[in-house]
């Protein structure tokens, strides 16, 4: 498979075998490039999640202050917006 292989020559790939090896290498390279682009996208998406979580923490602190609760006091909001102490 290597053009620079050392050792005794024992045969030759057929044209079909050579083409298939080349196609497989190309497909493998394409998949590796795609994995790389997905890794970049994953980092961007993780950054967005982090920003959402930071904003949610800021909102929680603001709501805690608005309600006059002590920092760290547990509360939760129901789906209808009702806030309950934990």
Secondary structure, 3 states (H helix, E strand, C coil): CCCCCCCCCCCCCCHHHHHHHHHHHHHHHHHHHHHHHHHHHHHHHHHHHHHHHHHHHHHHHHHHHHCCCCCCCCEEECCCCCEEEC
